[in-house]
Amino acid sequence: MHDTSILAGKHIILGITGGIAAYKSASLVRLFVKAGAEVQVIMTPNARQFIAPVTMSTLSGKPVITEFFTANSGEWHSHVDLGLWADAMVIAPATASTIGKMAGGVADNMLVTTYLSAKCPVFVAPAMDLDMMAHPSTTRNIEYLRSYGNHIIEPAAGELASHLIGKGRMEEPENIVAVLADFFARASKRDLDGKHVMVTAGPTHEPIDPVRYIANSSSGKMGYALAEKAARRGARVTLISGPVNISTSVPGIDVIHVTTARDMLEAAIATFKTADIAIMAAAVADYRPEVYHDHKIKRESDSGLQEITLVKNPDIAASLGKAKHHGQKLIGFALETDNEQANALSKIHRKNLDAIVLNSLRQGECFGVDTNIVKVFDRDGNILLDSPLKAKSDLADDILDVISSI
Ligand code: C5P
């Protein structure tokens, strides 16, 4: 049985929508209350067809909210106050319809309105028939929720209310409670207190002339997520970032902005001297143009660009691998399309890394998007992490857990 004591005193909004799995929400409230949490239940109008509000109000010890106003007293339920009160919001079961409304901001009931006002982490446990679950609209809406930073508690496969067998069963209440307990345990984790963590992130730009450059489509999101989570876990973080369209406002992070691989190398070597952990998440350009043209190359001129001669850029990770001293941990990333595992492992040894994170390029999970699938290997080829598709922010915590363990 999972330790849920960290939930004591936590304020949890439990949103219940109209699906058969709503009967499980009664156990969910009981488990939260048993763990010492305060639970405010909000039901959609349809949810009342599936489970009686009196059951939920008795178990939670608070009147259930469904409407914006209480009909006879005219009392207004403030979604804003509720959103501020909550330490977490859990929507279980979440129907396709509510997920769609959350994704699209359709605030036509108290539950979705409160969701839009909530400042706290949000957990969504979908429950629906397998065909609805597999529909592209559901898949897309769930992706939207992930991109808003919401945590999706994936439904399990099994027998559904329709007696069909497939994916769509709401996760069991015990497991939902465990997900929240893990979340809060992680949020209060300070295992990197006193450590200096450096992270490289984003692409590099290798200029051809003042307006043109060679680059790649790295967004920097994975590196920024790692930097933010490391800072939240107590580290002093130096984030060496190539040109990206994102920024961070998390305290404890010094950002060094660089453009080229050579700039990044210089910043990395200087930073690594005091770093305990270096995470090389940048997609560094392997080559740069040999010649930089000071003036914009004209299309018409005879000296116009016909070809670009490339020269190799320094390998930053390998340089740090050579300089690494006892007690420093060096973590690399790999993005392979063929022989993924073998190539990742040869990279560990070539660059003298302690572990390597293998990104997946399947279904376009990695570049530019908010989700990813990764495997982490150690020097002996042991798999330290084999993740499902997850938000990069959650994966960042998983990867930091692994790094702490090596
Ligand atoms: O050799 P490859 O580019 O596949 O290696 C990827 C790993 O090495 C990543 O961790 C990346 O950040 C790092 N790297 C680097 N400098 C380079 C090329 C890659 O630090 N020039």
Residues whose N, C-alpha, C, O or C-beta is under 5 A from the ligand:
A	BS01	C5P	M280 A281 A282 A283 V284 A285 N313 P314 D315 I316 A317 I331 G332 F333 A334
